[in-house]
Amino acid sequence: MIGLPANLFYGTGIPACIVVIDKEDAATRDGIFMIDASRGFRKDGAKNRLRERDIHRIVDVFNERRAVPGYARRVPMDEIANEANDYNLNIPRYIDSGEPEDLHDLGAHLHGGIPNRDIDALGRFWKVFPGLRERLFAPGGREGYSRARAPADEVRAVVHGHDEFRAYGDRTRRVFDGWRRAHTSRLLELGHGDSPKTLIRDLSQDLLNRFADLPLLDRYDVYQCLMDYWDEAMQDDAYLVVTEGWTEAARPRVLTGRKGKGVTESPDLTVRRTKYKMDLLPPELVVARYFAGERGEVQRLMAEEEAIGRDVAAFVEENAGEDGPLSGATTATGKVTQAAVKARLRVVGDGPDDREERDALEVCLDLMKAHAKAKRTTKAAQTKLDAKVLARYVPLGAAEVADMVIGDKWMASIEDSILAVVERLTGELVDRVRVLEERYAESLPELAQQAEELEARVRSHLHDMGIAG
């Protein structure tokens, strides 16, 4: 029996269930294998959807008849037939998939310390990072309790800086690098006649197998990283390559709108008003590979432009208020523009009473001119770079395209996604440790003493004010 999430099918919001019946040897069978997969899904509009990882996990656990705490177990017929259950096959009776209740420790609140029970509950982390536990916690002076070694706001830095955590990150990268090396040659040879469906099946299964022995990390989370990216981009890329080949698939495509309508796709590059779409090889990969220096110069010019823009905005904000020296240099909507500043300069006088306004107008105009010039310089540099990038697509060969797409696009994106899973995993440890530290940071006697001290200060202030009785 396989319990599925609620709101999965149209026409009903209740949780569905798959019942697999095999009549062969039914008379000798003494139990029923149950899976509670009701918590594995993602929201998709008004409905819930099973993810690729959820489906794969259900199939694997079912085929292997593997017991997984809180997820699957073989339930003996004696348990199903006992008086309490009376042959009721409601899966939650036999599999508790809920989160354990987070209980407060009254002893810790009264006397201080962090309960070892709560620290021990993070045992899956301490198996991988045994030294990290000692770095975060020390004996608390009484049995069953510990104290924090690092302040709550420093826990993240302590975890990320610990040698065992760094070693775990390196181990994760090595597993991924092994998978990447194993399949790079096959991806480089991808072409006409290959099956993208076979490709992703082999890639995903091998990734799942390689991460099976890595502690902490759920291999199905890693599997989902690949499958999400496959649906997002890699699948379309693979079909392009097997249909057109690496070189043709990477060729820029000119975007043209239908008669009376504009271009519906967003362009990746615009050169001389012509819009181009790069379906397989994005321009940023070509820029990173061949024009890193030019990109750096454009970024420097953009930073200068933004800095001058901030100076303009700050000067206008400071001087354009009511009765400010720029108050007369605004448009009908109250905006200070270069044209309005010039117009005001033409009519403002030269007398001593006008000096403050004229100086402010001249400074503002100089800043606006500098900002406009910086914009033109940045745009010219970007336009020049875009033209170079477009021209660089022409001589690209299949080997160059494949190398950039596989290494800089596909593999880089998948690796970033997997490392993000590792980061979320360690974030779970950091957040829990901080919760425990903050929860038991002050004992009841300490809070009572603080209250008494504050009360005494209040009484003293009232006495000084002549209010106290």
C-alpha positions as CSV (number, residue, x, y, z in Angstrom):
1,M,0.0,0.0,0.0
2,I,1.3,3.4,-1.1
3,G,-0.2,6.5,0.5
4,L,0.0,9.6,-1.7
5,P,-0.3,13.3,-1.0
6,A,-3.7,15.1,-0.8
7,N,-5.0,17.2,-3.6
8,L,-3.1,15.3,-6.2
9,F,-5.8,14.4,-8.6
10,Y,-8.5,16.5,-10.2
11,G,-12.0,16.0,-8.8
12,T,-10.9,15.2,-5.3
13,G,-8.8,16.8,-2.6
14,I,-8.5,13.8,-0.3
15,P,-5.2,11.8,-0.1
16,A,-5.2,8.9,-2.7
17,C,-3.7,5.5,-2.1
18,I,-2.3,2.9,-4.5
19,V,-3.1,-0.7,-3.5
20,V,-0.9,-3.3,-5.2
21,I,-2.5,-6.7,-5.1
22,D,-0.5,-9.9,-5.9
23,K,-2.6,-13.0,-5.5
24,E,0.4,-15.4,-5.9
25,D,1.3,-17.0,-2.5
26,A,-1.2,-14.7,-0.8
27,A,-2.1,-17.4,1.6
28,T,1.4,-17.7,3.0
29,R,2.1,-14.0,3.2
30,D,2.2,-12.8,6.8
31,G,2.4,-9.0,6.3
32,I,1.7,-6.0,4.1
33,F,4.4,-3.5,2.9
34,M,3.3,0.0,3.5
35,I,4.7,3.3,2.2
36,D,3.6,6.7,3.5
37,A,4.6,9.1,0.6
38,S,2.0,11.7,1.6
39,R,4.6,14.4,2.5
40,G,6.6,14.3,-0.7
41,F,5.2,16.8,-3.2
42,R,5.4,20.4,-4.5
43,K,2.7,23.0,-4.9
44,D,1.7,23.6,-8.6
45,G,-1.0,26.2,-8.6
46,A,-4.1,24.8,-6.9
47,K,-2.8,21.2,-7.1
48,N,0.0,19.2,-5.6
49,R,2.5,17.4,-7.8
50,L,4.8,14.5,-7.2
51,R,8.4,15.5,-8.0
52,E,10.8,13.3,-9.9
53,R,12.6,12.5,-6.6
54,D,9.3,11.5,-5.0
55,I,8.4,9.1,-7.8
56,H,11.9,7.6,-7.8
57,R,12.0,7.1,-4.1
58,I,8.6,5.4,-4.0
59,V,9.7,3.0,-6.8
60,D,13.1,2.2,-5.2
61,V,11.7,1.6,-1.7
62,F,8.8,-0.5,-3.2
63,N,11.1,-2.6,-5.3
64,E,13.7,-3.1,-2.5
65,R,11.0,-3.6,0.2
66,R,13.3,-1.3,2.2
67,A,12.3,-0.2,5.7
68,V,12.7,3.6,6.1
69,P,11.8,5.1,9.5
70,G,8.8,7.4,9.1
71,Y,8.4,6.4,5.5
72,A,8.0,2.7,4.9
73,R,7.9,-0.6,6.8
74,R,6.5,-4.1,6.5
75,V,3.6,-4.4,8.9
76,P,2.9,-7.9,10.3
77,M,-0.6,-9.3,9.9
78,D,-0.7,-9.8,13.7
79,E,-0.4,-6.0,14.2
80,I,-3.1,-5.3,11.6
81,A,-5.4,-7.9,13.1
82,N,-5.0,-6.9,16.7
83,E,-7.8,-5.4,18.7
84,A,-6.6,-1.9,18.4
85,N,-6.4,-1.8,14.6
86,D,-9.1,-4.4,13.8
87,Y,-7.9,-4.8,10.2
88,N,-8.0,-1.1,9.6
89,L,-5.5,-0.3,6.8
90,N,-5.2,3.4,7.4
91,I,-1.5,3.9,6.8
92,P,-0.9,6.6,9.6
93,R,-1.8,3.8,12.1
94,Y,1.4,2.0,11.3
95,I,3.8,4.7,10.0
96,D,4.4,7.9,12.0
97,S,5.7,10.4,9.4
98,G,5.0,13.5,11.5
99,E,7.7,15.8,12.8
100,P,8.7,15.2,16.5
101,E,7.3,17.8,18.9
102,D,9.8,20.4,20.0
103,L,9.5,20.2,23.8
104,H,10.9,22.8,26.2
105,D,13.0,21.7,29.1
106,L,11.7,23.3,32.4
107,G,14.9,22.4,34.2
108,A,17.0,24.3,31.7
109,H,14.6,27.3,31.9
110,L,14.9,27.2,35.7
111,H,18.6,26.5,36.2
112,G,20.2,27.3,32.8
113,G,22.1,25.1,30.4
114,I,21.1,23.4,27.1
115,P,19.6,19.9,27.4
116,N,21.8,17.2,26.0
117,R,18.7,15.5,24.8
118,D,18.2,18.3,22.3
119,I,21.8,18.3,21.3
120,D,21.8,14.5,20.9
121,A,18.8,14.8,18.5
122,L,21.2,16.3,16.0
123,G,23.1,13.1,16.0
124,R,23.2,12.7,12.2
125,F,25.3,15.9,12.1
126,W,27.6,14.8,14.9
127,K,28.4,11.5,13.2
128,V,29.9,13.5,10.3
129,F,31.2,16.5,12.4
130,P,32.2,15.0,15.8
131,G,34.7,17.7,16.5
132,L,32.1,20.4,15.6
133,R,29.9,19.4,18.6
134,E,32.9,19.9,20.9
135,R,33.5,23.3,19.3
136,L,29.9,24.4,19.8
137,F,29.1,22.9,23.2
138,A,30.9,22.3,26.5
139,P,29.9,20.5,29.7
140,G,27.3,22.6,31.5
141,G,28.3,21.9,35.1
142,R,25.4,19.5,35.9
143,E,24.5,16.2,34.5
144,G,22.4,16.1,31.3
145,Y,23.1,19.7,30.3
146,S,25.7,21.6,28.3
147,R,26.6,25.2,27.7
148,A,27.3,27.1,24.4
149,R,30.9,27.9,23.5
150,A,30.0,30.3,20.7
151,P,27.5,33.1,20.8
152,A,24.3,32.5,18.8
153,D,25.3,35.1,16.1
154,E,28.6,33.4,15.6
155,V,27.4,29.9,15.1
156,R,27.2,30.1,11.3
157,A,30.8,31.4,11.1
158,V,32.0,28.6,13.4
159,V,30.3,25.9,11.4
160,H,31.5,27.1,8.0
161,G,35.0,27.7,9.3
162,H,35.4,24.2,10.9
163,D,37.8,21.8,9.2
164,E,35.2,18.9,9.3
165,F,32.6,21.0,7.5
166,R,35.2,22.1,4.8
167,A,36.2,18.4,4.4
168,Y,32.6,17.5,3.9
169,G,32.2,20.1,1.2
170,D,35.4,18.9,-0.5
171,R,34.0,15.3,-0.4
172,T,30.8,16.4,-2.0
173,R,32.7,18.1,-4.8
174,R,34.8,15.0,-5.3
175,V,31.8,12.8,-5.7
176,F,30.3,15.3,-8.2
177,D,33.6,15.6,-10.1
178,G,33.7,11.8,-10.4
179,W,30.2,11.8,-11.9
180,R,31.2,14.7,-14.2
181,R,34.3,13.0,-15.5
182,A,32.5,9.7,-16.1
183,H,30.0,11.3,-18.4
184,T,31.8,14.2,-20.1
185,S,33.1,12.1,-23.0
186,R,29.6,10.8,-23.7
187,L,28.2,14.3,-23.6
188,L,30.9,15.6,-25.9
189,E,29.9,12.9,-28.4
190,L,26.2,13.7,-28.2
191,G,24.8,14.1,-31.7
192,H,22.4,12.9,-34.4
193,G,20.7,9.6,-33.5
194,D,21.2,9.8,-29.8
195,S,18.3,9.6,-27.4
196,P,18.0,12.3,-24.8
197,K,15.6,10.1,-22.7
198,T,18.3,7.4,-22.5
199,L,20.9,10.0,-21.7
200,I,19.0,11.5,-18.7
201,R,18.1,8.1,-17.4
202,D,21.7,7.0,-17.4
203,L,23.0,10.3,-16.0
204,S,20.4,10.5,-13.2
205,Q,20.7,6.9,-12.1
206,D,24.5,7.1,-11.9
207,L,24.3,10.4,-9.9
208,L,21.8,8.7,-7.6
209,N,24.1,5.8,-7.1
210,R,27.2,7.9,-6.5
211,F,25.6,10.0,-3.8
212,A,24.1,7.0,-2.0
213,D,27.0,6.6,0.4
214,L,27.5,10.3,1.2
215,P,26.2,10.9,4.8
216,L,23.8,13.6,5.7
217,L,22.9,14.5,2.1
218,D,19.7,12.8,0.8
219,R,20.6,11.4,-2.6
220,Y,17.1,12.0,-3.9
221,D,17.6,15.7,-3.2
222,V,20.7,15.6,-5.4
223,Y,18.7,13.6,-8.0
224,Q,16.1,16.3,-8.0
225,C,18.7,19.0,-8.7
226,L,19.6,17.3,-12.0
227,M,16.0,16.6,-12.9
228,D,14.9,20.2,-12.2
229,Y,17.7,21.5,-14.4
230,W,16.8,18.9,-17.1
231,D,13.3,20.2,-17.2
232,E,14.4,23.8,-17.0
233,A,17.1,23.9,-19.7
234,M,19.2,20.8,-20.4
235,Q,16.4,18.8,-22.0
236,D,15.8,21.5,-24.7
237,D,19.5,21.8,-25.2
238,A,20.0,18.1,-25.7
239,Y,17.2,17.9,-28.3
240,L,18.7,20.8,-30.1
241,V,22.1,19.1,-30.3
242,V,20.8,15.7,-31.4
243,T,18.6,17.5,-34.0
244,E,21.0,20.1,-35.4
245,G,24.4,19.3,-34.0
246,W,26.6,21.5,-31.7
247,T,27.6,24.1,-34.3
248,E,24.2,24.8,-35.8
249,A,22.4,24.7,-32.4
250,A,24.8,27.4,-31.1
251,R,24.2,29.7,-34.1
252,P,22.6,33.0,-33.1
253,R,18.9,33.2,-34.2
254,V,17.5,36.5,-35.5
255,L,14.2,37.5,-33.8
256,T,11.6,38.9,-36.1
257,G,8.1,39.9,-35.2
258,R,4.9,39.0,-37.1
259,K,3.3,41.7,-39.2
260,G,1.8,44.4,-37.0
261,K,3.3,42.8,-33.8
262,G,6.6,43.1,-32.1
263,V,9.1,40.4,-31.1
264,T,7.5,38.1,-28.5
265,E,10.8,36.5,-27.3
266,S,13.3,38.5,-25.1
267,P,16.6,38.8,-27.0
268,D,19.9,37.7,-25.6
269,L,21.8,40.2,-27.6
270,T,21.0,43.3,-29.7
271,V,23.5,44.6,-32.3
272,R,22.6,47.5,-34.6
273,R,19.0,47.2,-33.6
274,T,18.9,43.5,-34.7
275,K,17.8,41.2,-31.9
276,Y,19.4,37.8,-31.5
277,K,18.5,34.7,-29.5
278,M,21.1,32.2,-28.5
279,D,19.2,29.1,-27.6
280,L,22.1,26.8,-26.7
281,L,25.1,29.0,-25.9
282,P,24.2,32.2,-24.0
283,P,26.3,35.3,-24.7
284,E,27.6,35.5,-21.1
285,L,29.4,32.2,-21.5
286,V,31.2,33.5,-24.6
287,V,32.0,36.8,-22.8
288,A,33.4,34.9,-19.8
289,R,35.6,32.7,-22.0
290,Y,36.9,35.2,-24.6
291,F,36.2,38.7,-23.4
292,A,36.7,38.8,-19.6
293,G,38.9,42.0,-19.9
294,E,36.3,43.9,-21.9
295,R,33.6,42.8,-19.5
296,G,35.6,44.1,-16.6
297,E,36.0,47.4,-18.3
298,V,32.2,47.7,-18.9
299,Q,31.6,46.8,-15.3
300,R,34.0,49.5,-14.2
301,L,32.3,52.1,-16.4
302,M,28.9,51.0,-15.0
303,A,30.1,51.4,-11.5
304,E,31.4,54.9,-12.2
305,E,28.0,55.8,-13.9
306,E,26.1,54.5,-10.9
307,A,28.4,56.4,-8.5
308,I,27.8,59.7,-10.3
309,G,24.1,58.9,-10.5
310,R,24.0,58.5,-6.7
311,D,25.8,61.9,-6.4
312,V,23.2,63.6,-8.6
313,A,20.3,62.0,-6.6
314,A,21.9,63.0,-3.3
315,F,22.6,66.6,-4.4
316,V,19.0,67.0,-5.8
317,E,17.5,65.6,-2.6
318,E,19.5,67.9,-0.5
319,N,18.7,71.1,-2.5
320,A,15.4,70.6,-4.2
321,G,13.1,70.9,-1.1
322,E,10.8,73.7,-0.5
323,D,12.7,77.0,-0.6
324,G,15.8,75.1,-1.6
325,P,18.2,76.5,-4.3
326,L,16.9,74.0,-6.8
327,S,13.2,74.5,-6.0
328,G,12.8,76.7,-9.1
329,A,14.4,74.1,-11.5
330,T,11.7,71.5,-11.6
331,T,9.2,70.3,-14.3
332,A,5.5,70.5,-13.9
333,T,5.6,67.1,-12.1
334,G,8.2,68.4,-9.6
335,K,11.2,66.6,-11.1
336,V,14.6,68.2,-11.4
337,T,15.9,67.6,-14.9
338,Q,18.8,68.9,-16.9
339,A,16.5,70.9,-19.2
340,A,14.8,72.5,-16.2
341,V,18.1,73.4,-14.6
342,K,19.3,75.1,-17.9
343,A,16.1,77.0,-18.2
344,R,16.4,78.3,-14.6
345,L,20.0,79.3,-15.2
346,R,18.9,81.5,-18.1
347,V,16.6,83.6,-15.9
348,V,18.3,83.6,-12.5
349,G,20.1,86.9,-11.7
350,D,23.8,87.6,-11.1
351,G,23.3,89.6,-7.8
352,P,24.6,88.6,-4.4
353,D,21.2,87.4,-3.4
354,D,21.2,85.0,-6.4
355,R,24.7,83.5,-5.8
356,E,23.6,80.5,-3.7
357,E,20.9,79.5,-6.2
358,R,23.2,80.0,-9.2
359,D,26.1,78.0,-7.6
360,A,23.7,75.1,-6.8
361,L,22.3,75.2,-10.4
362,E,25.8,75.1,-11.9
363,V,27.0,72.3,-9.6
364,C,23.8,70.3,-10.4
365,L,24.2,70.9,-14.2
366,D,27.8,69.7,-14.1
367,L,26.9,66.6,-12.2
368,M,24.0,65.8,-14.6
369,K,26.3,66.4,-17.6
370,A,28.9,64.1,-16.1
371,H,26.2,61.4,-15.5
372,A,25.0,61.7,-19.1
373,K,28.6,61.4,-20.4
374,A,29.2,58.4,-18.2
375,K,26.0,56.8,-19.6
376,R,27.1,57.4,-23.2
377,T,30.6,56.0,-22.5
378,T,29.1,52.9,-20.8
379,K,26.7,52.3,-23.7
380,A,29.4,52.7,-26.3
381,A,31.6,50.2,-24.5
382,Q,28.7,47.7,-24.1
383,T,27.7,48.1,-27.8
384,K,31.3,47.5,-28.8
385,L,31.5,44.4,-26.6
386,D,28.1,43.1,-28.0
387,A,29.4,43.4,-31.5
388,K,32.6,41.5,-30.7
389,V,30.6,38.7,-29.0
390,L,28.3,38.3,-32.0
391,A,31.2,38.1,-34.3
392,R,32.9,35.5,-32.1
393,Y,30.0,33.0,-32.7
394,V,30.9,32.7,-36.3
395,P,34.2,30.8,-36.0
396,L,33.1,28.6,-33.1
397,G,33.5,24.9,-33.8
398,A,31.6,22.0,-32.4
399,A,34.4,21.2,-29.9
400,E,34.4,24.8,-28.5
401,V,30.7,24.9,-28.3
402,A,30.4,21.6,-26.5
403,D,33.1,22.4,-24.1
404,M,31.4,25.6,-23.0
405,V,27.9,24.2,-22.9
406,I,28.8,21.1,-21.0
407,G,31.3,22.6,-18.6
408,D,30.3,26.2,-18.1
409,K,26.5,25.8,-18.5
410,W,25.3,22.3,-17.7
411,M,27.8,21.1,-15.1
412,A,28.2,24.5,-13.5
413,S,24.5,24.9,-13.0
414,I,24.0,21.4,-11.6
415,E,27.0,21.7,-9.2
416,D,25.7,25.1,-7.9
417,S,22.3,23.5,-7.3
418,I,23.8,20.6,-5.4
419,L,26.0,22.9,-3.3
420,A,22.9,24.9,-2.5
421,V,21.4,21.7,-1.1
422,V,24.4,21.2,1.1
423,E,24.1,24.9,2.2
424,R,20.5,24.4,3.2
425,L,21.4,21.2,5.1
426,T,24.1,23.0,7.1
427,G,21.7,25.9,7.6
428,E,19.3,23.5,9.3
429,L,22.1,22.7,11.8
430,V,23.0,26.3,12.3
431,D,19.4,27.4,12.8
432,R,18.7,24.6,15.3
433,V,21.8,25.4,17.4
434,R,20.9,29.0,17.4
435,V,17.3,28.3,18.5
436,L,18.6,26.1,21.4
437,E,21.1,28.8,22.5
438,E,18.6,31.6,22.4
439,R,15.9,29.5,24.1
440,Y,18.0,28.7,27.2
441,A,20.2,31.8,27.1
442,E,18.8,33.1,30.4
443,S,17.5,31.1,33.3
444,L,14.5,32.1,35.4
445,P,16.6,33.3,38.4
446,E,18.6,35.5,36.0
447,L,15.4,37.0,34.5
448,A,14.0,37.5,38.0
449,Q,17.2,39.3,39.1
450,Q,17.1,41.5,36.0
451,A,13.5,42.4,36.8
452,E,14.4,43.3,40.3
453,E,17.2,45.6,39.1
454,L,15.0,47.3,36.6
455,E,12.3,47.7,39.3
456,A,14.9,49.3,41.6
457,R,16.0,51.7,38.9
458,V,12.4,52.7,38.2
459,R,11.8,53.4,41.9
460,S,14.9,55.5,42.1
461,H,13.8,57.6,39.1
462,L,10.4,58.1,40.6
463,H,11.9,59.1,43.9
464,D,14.1,61.7,42.1
465,M,11.0,63.0,40.4
466,G,9.2,63.3,43.8
467,I,6.5,60.8,42.8
468,A,7.5,57.9,44.9
469,G,5.5,57.4,48.1
